[in-house]
């Protein structure tokens, strides 16, 4: 079986081997009623057509579809924008296989995916797949919330490590931020990682034009990469973290996966981990990232932290504004920063508790909607 394809069924005869999926509970509850689900990895848009072709070539998949199995495109670990050519390709493959669009469900992190997709379906006279927002990483962290400390740790470190900034892949907005930290001397006043060695970043020309000083500073920093932090071996820091990183710093400066990707609105585990660890944070991410977190019941840090950057569409202005707030925090006297962290304690305590209290109910409601969609798609001919 291809690694890119996960076929999942818990029908009474166990026709297919159940594969490891983050949404296993949702599938099991549907399967209890006899539904069969074919799951195609759609995390990376450009490969989803090939993944579907691989699945449709499998005799077991064809047999399941002949019995009425639902076809589910799983992009719950990513949040790609709507692409017209990819939509045409998927619909063409599904139609050629004799599977009606009404038997297809598309799950994605991207809350802005459904509207342009629905508009295209209407304009082209097509029946659309059922689209639902579902965030696999949010569910993983909610399930691991019992590992987090029961109360905010507070800032126990010294003033020479004010902030935490974790970076793995070196993307354009992280180049800007790392270059800025290097140019201003802030790099030595925080815990900063940058795990991808880069000799010469290849960046879009617009980034070179927008941030020439930061680009130059990053190039002088590049020979020092990677920047690493002390960590436990095999900790798995996609979903885990070192508690000491958060206890010894006052706030996080999160660099989200996306910064100026058009047609996307989402957050990732990068913004969730500080909330779970009891940390205030600034976020260099897409516009509306903090607003989306609030929709899920988390609290952000206004007015004590200035968060107007979250509503700024222009990426240059948004970056400049979040960097200005970072500068403000770095210029505060140590006593003032410790007082600010203490004043934010009720907010971070709410966020830590929310993973165990209100969030599970919210996720259960989403899961129920997805189960209903899968159950409705399965059995259609």
CORTA-V496665 format. One record per residue. N is the residue number from 1. RES is the residue in three letters. PHI is phi in whole degrees, 0 to 359 (999 if undefined). OMEGA is omega in whole degrees, 0 to 359 (none if undefined). D_CENTER is the distance of its C-alpha to the mean C-alpha in whole Angstrom. Layout:
# CORTA-V496665
n=N res=RES phi=PHI omega=OMEGA d_center=D_CENTER
n=N res=RES phi=PHI omega=OMEGA d_center=D_CENTER
This chain:
# CORTA-V496665
n=1 res=UNK phi=999 omega=180 d_center=27
n=2 res=UNK phi=296 omega=178 d_center=25
n=3 res=UNK phi=296 omega=183 d_center=21
n=4 res=UNK phi=280 omega=184 d_center=19
n=5 res=UNK phi=244 omega=176 d_center=21
n=6 res=UNK phi=238 omega=179 d_center=21
n=7 res=UNK phi=263 omega=187 d_center=24
n=8 res=UNK phi=232 omega=175 d_center=24
n=9 res=UNK phi=207 omega=172 d_center=27
n=10 res=UNK phi=237 omega=176 d_center=28
n=11 res=UNK phi=290 omega=185 d_center=31
n=12 res=UNK phi=306 omega=181 d_center=35
n=13 res=UNK phi=271 omega=180 d_center=36
n=14 res=UNK phi=48 omega=185 d_center=32
n=15 res=UNK phi=298 omega=182 d_center=33
n=16 res=UNK phi=232 omega=176 d_center=30
n=17 res=UNK phi=289 omega=178 d_center=28
n=18 res=UNK phi=291 omega=180 d_center=25
n=19 res=UNK phi=264 omega=179 d_center=22
n=20 res=UNK phi=291 omega=178 d_center=19
n=21 res=UNK phi=223 omega=181 d_center=16
n=22 res=UNK phi=292 omega=184 d_center=14
n=23 res=UNK phi=256 omega=185 d_center=15
n=24 res=UNK phi=304 omega=182 d_center=19
n=25 res=UNK phi=299 omega=180 d_center=20
n=26 res=UNK phi=298 omega=181 d_center=20
n=27 res=UNK phi=293 omega=182 d_center=21
n=28 res=UNK phi=297 omega=181 d_center=24
n=29 res=UNK phi=292 omega=174 d_center=25
n=30 res=UNK phi=290 omega=184 d_center=25
n=31 res=UNK phi=297 omega=179 d_center=27
n=32 res=UNK phi=300 omega=177 d_center=30
n=33 res=UNK phi=266 omega=177 d_center=31
n=34 res=UNK phi=95 omega=181 d_center=32
n=35 res=UNK phi=287 omega=175 d_center=29
n=36 res=UNK phi=244 omega=185 d_center=28
n=37 res=UNK phi=228 omega=172 d_center=24
n=38 res=UNK phi=261 omega=185 d_center=24
n=39 res=UNK phi=253 omega=179 d_center=20
n=40 res=UNK phi=246 omega=180 d_center=19
n=41 res=UNK phi=293 omega=179 d_center=16
n=42 res=UNK phi=240 omega=183 d_center=14
n=43 res=UNK phi=299 omega=181 d_center=11
n=44 res=UNK phi=246 omega=193 d_center=13
n=45 res=UNK phi=305 omega=188 d_center=15
n=46 res=UNK phi=289 omega=180 d_center=18
n=47 res=UNK phi=255 omega=188 d_center=19
n=48 res=UNK phi=293 omega=178 d_center=19
n=49 res=UNK phi=297 omega=177 d_center=22
n=50 res=UNK phi=294 omega=177 d_center=24
n=51 res=UNK phi=299 omega=178 d_center=22
n=52 res=UNK phi=295 omega=179 d_center=23
n=53 res=UNK phi=300 omega=178 d_center=27
n=54 res=UNK phi=299 omega=181 d_center=26
n=55 res=UNK phi=296 omega=183 d_center=26
n=56 res=UNK phi=293 omega=178 d_center=29
n=57 res=UNK phi=279 omega=182 d_center=31
n=58 res=UNK phi=275 omega=180 d_center=31
n=59 res=UNK phi=304 omega=180 d_center=34
n=60 res=UNK phi=297 omega=178 d_center=32
n=61 res=UNK phi=293 omega=180 d_center=30
n=62 res=UNK phi=300 omega=179 d_center=32
n=63 res=UNK phi=297 omega=180 d_center=34
n=64 res=UNK phi=295 omega=179 d_center=32
n=65 res=UNK phi=296 omega=177 d_center=31
n=66 res=UNK phi=296 omega=178 d_center=35
n=67 res=UNK phi=275 omega=178 d_center=35
n=68 res=UNK phi=103 omega=180 d_center=32
n=69 res=UNK phi=299 omega=173 d_center=29
n=70 res=UNK phi=281 omega=178 d_center=26
n=71 res=UNK phi=248 omega=186 d_center=23
n=72 res=UNK phi=241 omega=176 d_center=20
n=73 res=UNK phi=264 omega=190 d_center=17
n=74 res=UNK phi=254 omega=174 d_center=14
n=75 res=UNK phi=240 omega=184 d_center=11
n=76 res=UNK phi=282 omega=176 d_center=9
n=77 res=UNK phi=260 omega=180 d_center=7
n=78 res=UNK phi=222 omega=180 d_center=6
n=79 res=UNK phi=213 omega=185 d_center=7
n=80 res=UNK phi=288 omega=176 d_center=10
n=81 res=UNK phi=288 omega=174 d_center=13
n=82 res=UNK phi=292 omega=176 d_center=16
n=83 res=UNK phi=239 omega=183 d_center=19
n=84 res=UNK phi=299 omega=183 d_center=23
n=85 res=UNK phi=294 omega=179 d_center=24
n=86 res=UNK phi=290 omega=177 d_center=21
n=87 res=UNK phi=298 omega=178 d_center=22
n=88 res=UNK phi=299 omega=181 d_center=26
n=89 res=UNK phi=297 omega=181 d_center=25
n=90 res=UNK phi=297 omega=180 d_center=24
n=91 res=UNK phi=298 omega=179 d_center=26
n=92 res=UNK phi=296 omega=180 d_center=29
n=93 res=UNK phi=292 omega=180 d_center=28
n=94 res=UNK phi=296 omega=180 d_center=28
n=95 res=UNK phi=296 omega=180 d_center=31
n=96 res=UNK phi=296 omega=179 d_center=33
n=97 res=UNK phi=277 omega=180 d_center=32
n=98 res=UNK phi=77 omega=179 d_center=34
n=99 res=UNK phi=255 omega=180 d_center=30
n=100 res=UNK phi=290 omega=179 d_center=30
n=101 res=UNK phi=299 omega=179 d_center=27
n=102 res=UNK phi=293 omega=177 d_center=28
n=103 res=UNK phi=263 omega=184 d_center=27
n=104 res=UNK phi=246 omega=177 d_center=23
n=105 res=UNK phi=234 omega=180 d_center=20
n=106 res=UNK phi=238 omega=179 d_center=17
n=107 res=UNK phi=251 omega=184 d_center=13
n=108 res=UNK phi=209 omega=170 d_center=10
n=109 res=UNK phi=287 omega=190 d_center=7
n=110 res=UNK phi=281 omega=181 d_center=9
n=111 res=UNK phi=287 omega=179 d_center=11
n=112 res=UNK phi=263 omega=181 d_center=14
n=113 res=UNK phi=284 omega=192 d_center=14
n=114 res=UNK phi=297 omega=187 d_center=17
n=115 res=UNK phi=296 omega=179 d_center=20
n=116 res=UNK phi=293 omega=177 d_center=20
n=117 res=UNK phi=295 omega=179 d_center=20
n=118 res=UNK phi=296 omega=179 d_center=23
n=119 res=UNK phi=296 omega=178 d_center=25
n=120 res=UNK phi=296 omega=179 d_center=25
n=121 res=UNK phi=300 omega=179 d_center=26
n=122 res=UNK phi=296 omega=182 d_center=29
n=123 res=UNK phi=295 omega=183 d_center=30
n=124 res=UNK phi=265 omega=178 d_center=31
n=125 res=UNK phi=70 omega=182 d_center=32
n=126 res=UNK phi=256 omega=166 d_center=30
n=127 res=UNK phi=282 omega=183 d_center=29
n=128 res=UNK phi=268 omega=169 d_center=25
n=129 res=UNK phi=293 omega=171 d_center=22
n=130 res=UNK phi=285 omega=183 d_center=21
n=131 res=UNK phi=253 omega=178 d_center=18
n=132 res=UNK phi=225 omega=174 d_center=15
n=133 res=UNK phi=277 omega=176 d_center=12
n=134 res=UNK phi=211 omega=188 d_center=11
n=135 res=UNK phi=242 omega=183 d_center=7
n=136 res=UNK phi=297 omega=184 d_center=9
n=137 res=UNK phi=294 omega=177 d_center=7
n=138 res=UNK phi=299 omega=179 d_center=8
n=139 res=UNK phi=289 omega=178 d_center=11
n=140 res=UNK phi=299 omega=182 d_center=12
n=141 res=UNK phi=290 omega=176 d_center=12
n=142 res=UNK phi=298 omega=179 d_center=14
n=143 res=UNK phi=291 omega=181 d_center=16
n=144 res=UNK phi=263 omega=186 d_center=16
n=145 res=UNK phi=299 omega=180 d_center=17
n=146 res=UNK phi=296 omega=179 d_center=21
n=147 res=UNK phi=280 omega=184 d_center=20
n=148 res=UNK phi=283 omega=180 d_center=20
n=149 res=UNK phi=296 omega=184 d_center=23
n=150 res=UNK phi=287 omega=182 d_center=25
n=151 res=UNK phi=214 omega=181 d_center=25
n=152 res=UNK phi=301 omega=183 d_center=23
n=153 res=UNK phi=286 omega=188 d_center=25
n=154 res=UNK phi=75 omega=181 d_center=26
n=155 res=UNK phi=266 omega=183 d_center=27
n=156 res=UNK phi=259 omega=184 d_center=29
n=157 res=UNK phi=273 omega=179 d_center=29
n=158 res=UNK phi=261 omega=187 d_center=31
n=159 res=UNK phi=287 omega=179 d_center=31
n=160 res=UNK phi=274 omega=175 d_center=30
n=161 res=UNK phi=222 omega=186 d_center=27
n=162 res=UNK phi=279 omega=190 d_center=25
n=163 res=UNK phi=221 omega=177 d_center=22
n=164 res=UNK phi=240 omega=180 d_center=19
n=165 res=UNK phi=218 omega=185 d_center=17
n=166 res=UNK phi=257 omega=181 d_center=15
n=167 res=UNK phi=221 omega=176 d_center=14
n=168 res=UNK phi=252 omega=178 d_center=14
n=169 res=UNK phi=286 omega=179 d_center=14
n=170 res=UNK phi=265 omega=179 d_center=17
n=171 res=UNK phi=251 omega=187 d_center=15
n=172 res=UNK phi=307 omega=183 d_center=18
n=173 res=UNK phi=290 omega=175 d_center=16
n=174 res=UNK phi=285 omega=173 d_center=16
n=175 res=UNK phi=300 omega=179 d_center=20
n=176 res=UNK phi=300 omega=183 d_center=21
n=177 res=UNK phi=296 omega=180 d_center=19
n=178 res=UNK phi=296 omega=176 d_center=21
n=179 res=UNK phi=298 omega=179 d_center=24
n=180 res=UNK phi=295 omega=179 d_center=24
n=181 res=UNK phi=300 omega=180 d_center=24
n=182 res=UNK phi=292 omega=184 d_center=27
n=183 res=UNK phi=293 omega=185 d_center=29
n=184 res=UNK phi=267 omega=182 d_center=29
n=185 res=UNK phi=83 omega=182 d_center=30
n=186 res=UNK phi=287 omega=182 d_center=27
n=187 res=UNK phi=302 omega=180 d_center=26
n=188 res=UNK phi=274 omega=182 d_center=28
n=189 res=UNK phi=245 omega=178 d_center=27
n=190 res=UNK phi=206 omega=172 d_center=24
n=191 res=UNK phi=259 omega=187 d_center=22
n=192 res=UNK phi=231 omega=173 d_center=20
n=193 res=UNK phi=244 omega=174 d_center=19
n=194 res=UNK phi=207 omega=198 d_center=19
n=195 res=UNK phi=271 omega=181 d_center=19
n=196 res=UNK phi=258 omega=177 d_center=19
n=197 res=UNK phi=295 omega=180 d_center=23
n=198 res=UNK phi=222 omega=178 d_center=24
n=199 res=UNK phi=275 omega=179 d_center=27
n=200 res=UNK phi=212 omega=182 d_center=27
n=201 res=UNK phi=295 omega=174 d_center=24
n=202 res=UNK phi=261 omega=188 d_center=24
n=203 res=UNK phi=239 omega=174 d_center=22
n=204 res=UNK phi=300 omega=181 d_center=23
n=205 res=UNK phi=305 omega=182 d_center=26
n=206 res=UNK phi=297 omega=178 d_center=25
n=207 res=UNK phi=288 omega=176 d_center=23
n=208 res=UNK phi=298 omega=181 d_center=26
n=209 res=UNK phi=290 omega=185 d_center=28
n=210 res=UNK phi=286 omega=190 d_center=26
n=211 res=UNK phi=227 omega=185 d_center=26
n=212 res=UNK phi=297 omega=181 d_center=29
n=213 res=UNK phi=292 omega=179 d_center=29
n=214 res=UNK phi=294 omega=178 d_center=26
n=215 res=UNK phi=296 omega=180 d_center=26
n=216 res=UNK phi=295 omega=180 d_center=30
n=217 res=UNK phi=294 omega=179 d_center=28
n=218 res=UNK phi=295 omega=181 d_center=26
n=219 res=UNK phi=297 omega=176 d_center=28
n=220 res=UNK phi=284 omega=178 d_center=30
n=221 res=UNK phi=278 omega=190 d_center=28
n=222 res=UNK phi=309 omega=180 d_center=26
n=223 res=UNK phi=299 omega=180 d_center=29
n=224 res=UNK phi=273 omega=182 d_center=28
n=225 res=UNK phi=285 omega=5 d_center=25
n=226 res=UNK phi=278 omega=171 d_center=23
n=227 res=UNK phi=261 omega=183 d_center=23
n=228 res=UNK phi=237 omega=176 d_center=22
n=229 res=UNK phi=241 omega=176 d_center=22
n=230 res=UNK phi=300 omega=182 d_center=24
n=231 res=UNK phi=207 omega=178 d_center=23
n=232 res=UNK phi=286 omega=179 d_center=23
n=233 res=UNK phi=297 omega=177 d_center=24
n=234 res=UNK phi=60 omega=179 d_center=21
n=235 res=UNK phi=292 omega=181 d_center=19
n=236 res=UNK phi=74 omega=190 d_center=16
n=237 res=UNK phi=277 omega=166 d_center=14
n=238 res=UNK phi=294 omega=181 d_center=11
n=239 res=UNK phi=244 omega=179 d_center=11
n=240 res=UNK phi=248 omega=180 d_center=14
n=241 res=UNK phi=195 omega=173 d_center=16
n=242 res=UNK phi=268 omega=181 d_center=20
n=243 res=UNK phi=303 omega=182 d_center=21
n=244 res=UNK phi=299 omega=178 d_center=23
n=245 res=UNK phi=301 omega=183 d_center=21
n=246 res=UNK phi=278 omega=181 d_center=20
n=247 res=UNK phi=293 omega=186 d_center=24
n=248 res=UNK phi=264 omega=177 d_center=25
n=249 res=UNK phi=234 omega=185 d_center=23
n=250 res=UNK phi=274 omega=183 d_center=23
n=251 res=UNK phi=203 omega=177 d_center=20
n=252 res=UNK phi=258 omega=168 d_center=17
n=253 res=UNK phi=246 omega=186 d_center=16
n=254 res=UNK phi=274 omega=169 d_center=12
n=255 res=UNK phi=254 omega=183 d_center=11
n=256 res=UNK phi=291 omega=180 d_center=8
n=257 res=UNK phi=298 omega=182 d_center=7
n=258 res=UNK phi=253 omega=176 d_center=9
n=259 res=UNK phi=231 omega=180 d_center=12
n=260 res=UNK phi=226 omega=178 d_center=14
n=261 res=UNK phi=279 omega=182 d_center=13
n=262 res=UNK phi=291 omega=175 d_center=15
n=263 res=UNK phi=79 omega=181 d_center=15
n=264 res=UNK phi=231 omega=169 d_center=11
n=265 res=UNK phi=222 omega=181 d_center=10
n=266 res=UNK phi=194 omega=167 d_center=6
n=267 res=UNK phi=237 omega=179 d_center=4
n=268 res=UNK phi=233 omega=177 d_center=2
n=269 res=UNK phi=300 omega=181 d_center=5
n=270 res=UNK phi=295 omega=176 d_center=7
n=271 res=UNK phi=277 omega=183 d_center=8
n=272 res=UNK phi=283 omega=185 d_center=9
n=273 res=UNK phi=297 omega=176 d_center=11
n=274 res=UNK phi=299 omega=179 d_center=14
n=275 res=UNK phi=297 omega=181 d_center=14
n=276 res=UNK phi=287 omega=182 d_center=15
n=277 res=UNK phi=270 omega=178 d_center=17
n=278 res=UNK phi=79 omega=184 d_center=19
n=279 res=UNK phi=239 omega=164 d_center=18
n=280 res=UNK phi=296 omega=182 d_center=18
n=281 res=UNK phi=206 omega=162 d_center=16
n=282 res=UNK phi=255 omega=184 d_center=16
n=283 res=UNK phi=230 omega=169 d_center=13
n=284 res=UNK phi=269 omega=185 d_center=13
n=285 res=UNK phi=212 omega=179 d_center=11
n=286 res=UNK phi=294 omega=173 d_center=11
n=287 res=UNK phi=298 omega=180 d_center=14
n=288 res=UNK phi=90 omega=180 d_center=13
n=289 res=UNK phi=299 omega=180 d_center=10
n=290 res=UNK phi=293 omega=178 d_center=13
n=291 res=UNK phi=299 omega=179 d_center=15
n=292 res=UNK phi=293 omega=176 d_center=12
n=293 res=UNK phi=300 omega=178 d_center=11
n=294 res=UNK phi=294 omega=177 d_center=15
n=295 res=UNK phi=298 omega=177 d_center=15
n=296 res=UNK phi=273 omega=175 d_center=14
n=297 res=UNK phi=100 omega=176 d_center=17
n=298 res=UNK phi=282 omega=175 d_center=15
n=299 res=UNK phi=251 omega=174 d_center=18
n=300 res=UNK phi=258 omega=204 d_center=17
n=301 res=UNK phi=242 omega=172 d_center=20
n=302 res=UNK phi=291 omega=359 d_center=22
n=303 res=UNK phi=270 omega=184 d_center=25
n=304 res=UNK phi=291 omega=168 d_center=26
n=305 res=UNK phi=252 omega=182 d_center=23
n=306 res=UNK phi=278 omega=187 d_center=23
n=307 res=UNK phi=244 omega=180 d_center=20
n=308 res=UNK phi=296 omega=178 d_center=21
n=309 res=UNK phi=302 omega=185 d_center=19
n=310 res=UNK phi=294 omega=182 d_center=16
n=311 res=UNK phi=260 omega=184 d_center=19
n=312 res=UNK phi=266 omega=181 d_center=20
n=313 res=UNK phi=291 omega=185 d_center=19
n=314 res=UNK phi=292 omega=185 d_center=21
n=315 res=UNK phi=295 omega=179 d_center=19
n=316 res=UNK phi=295 omega=180 d_center=22
n=317 res=UNK phi=296 omega=180 d_center=23
n=318 res=UNK phi=296 omega=179 d_center=19
n=319 res=UNK phi=296 omega=180 d_center=19
n=320 res=UNK phi=299 omega=184 d_center=23
n=321 res=UNK phi=287 omega=178 d_center=23
n=322 res=UNK phi=290 omega=176 d_center=20
n=323 res=UNK phi=293 omega=177 d_center=22
n=324 res=UNK phi=295 omega=178 d_center=25
n=325 res=UNK phi=291 omega=174 d_center=23
n=326 res=UNK phi=301 omega=179 d_center=23
n=327 res=UNK phi=301 omega=180 d_center=26
n=328 res=UNK phi=301 omega=180 d_center=28
n=329 res=UNK phi=294 omega=182 d_center=26
n=330 res=UNK phi=289 omega=181 d_center=27
n=331 res=UNK phi=272 omega=179 d_center=31
n=332 res=UNK phi=297 omega=171 d_center=31
n=333 res=UNK phi=301 omega=184 d_center=34
n=334 res=UNK phi=304 omega=181 d_center=33
n=335 res=UNK phi=297 omega=180 d_center=34
n=336 res=UNK phi=292 omega=179 d_center=33
n=337 res=UNK phi=293 omega=178 d_center=29
n=338 res=UNK phi=295 omega=177 d_center=30
n=339 res=UNK phi=294 omega=178 d_center=31
n=340 res=UNK phi=296 omega=179 d_center=28
n=341 res=UNK phi=299 omega=179 d_center=26
n=342 res=UNK phi=295 omega=180 d_center=29
n=343 res=UNK phi=292 omega=179 d_center=28
n=344 res=UNK phi=276 omega=184 d_center=25
n=345 res=UNK phi=303 omega=178 d_center=25
n=346 res=UNK phi=298 omega=179 d_center=25
n=347 res=UNK phi=291 omega=182 d_center=22
n=348 res=UNK phi=291 omega=176 d_center=20
n=349 res=UNK phi=295 omega=176 d_center=22
n=350 res=UNK phi=300 omega=183 d_center=21
n=351 res=UNK phi=296 omega=178 d_center=17
n=352 res=UNK phi=298 omega=181 d_center=18
n=353 res=UNK phi=289 omega=185 d_center=20
n=354 res=UNK phi=299 omega=177 d_center=18
n=355 res=UNK phi=300 omega=183 d_center=16
n=356 res=UNK phi=256 omega=187 d_center=19
n=357 res=UNK phi=250 omega=187 d_center=21
n=358 res=UNK phi=287 omega=184 d_center=20
n=359 res=UNK phi=298 omega=180 d_center=16
n=360 res=UNK phi=304 omega=178 d_center=18
n=361 res=UNK phi=294 omega=178 d_center=20
n=362 res=UNK phi=298 omega=181 d_center=17
n=363 res=UNK phi=292 omega=178 d_center=15
n=364 res=UNK phi=297 omega=177 d_center=19
n=365 res=UNK phi=295 omega=177 d_center=20
n=366 res=UNK phi=297 omega=180 d_center=17
n=367 res=UNK phi=300 omega=181 d_center=18
n=368 res=UNK phi=297 omega=179 d_center=21
n=369 res=UNK phi=295 omega=179 d_center=21
n=370 res=UNK phi=291 omega=178 d_center=19
n=371 res=UNK phi=300 omega=178 d_center=22
n=372 res=UNK phi=297 omega=180 d_center=24
n=373 res=UNK phi=295 omega=180 d_center=23
n=374 res=UNK phi=294 omega=180 d_center=23
n=375 res=UNK phi=297 omega=178 d_center=27
n=376 res=UNK phi=289 omega=180 d_center=28
n=377 res=UNK phi=283 omega=181 d_center=27
n=378 res=UNK phi=289 omega=177 d_center=28
n=379 res=UNK phi=93 omega=176 d_center=32
n=380 res=UNK phi=286 omega=180 d_center=32
n=381 res=UNK phi=242 omega=none d_center=35
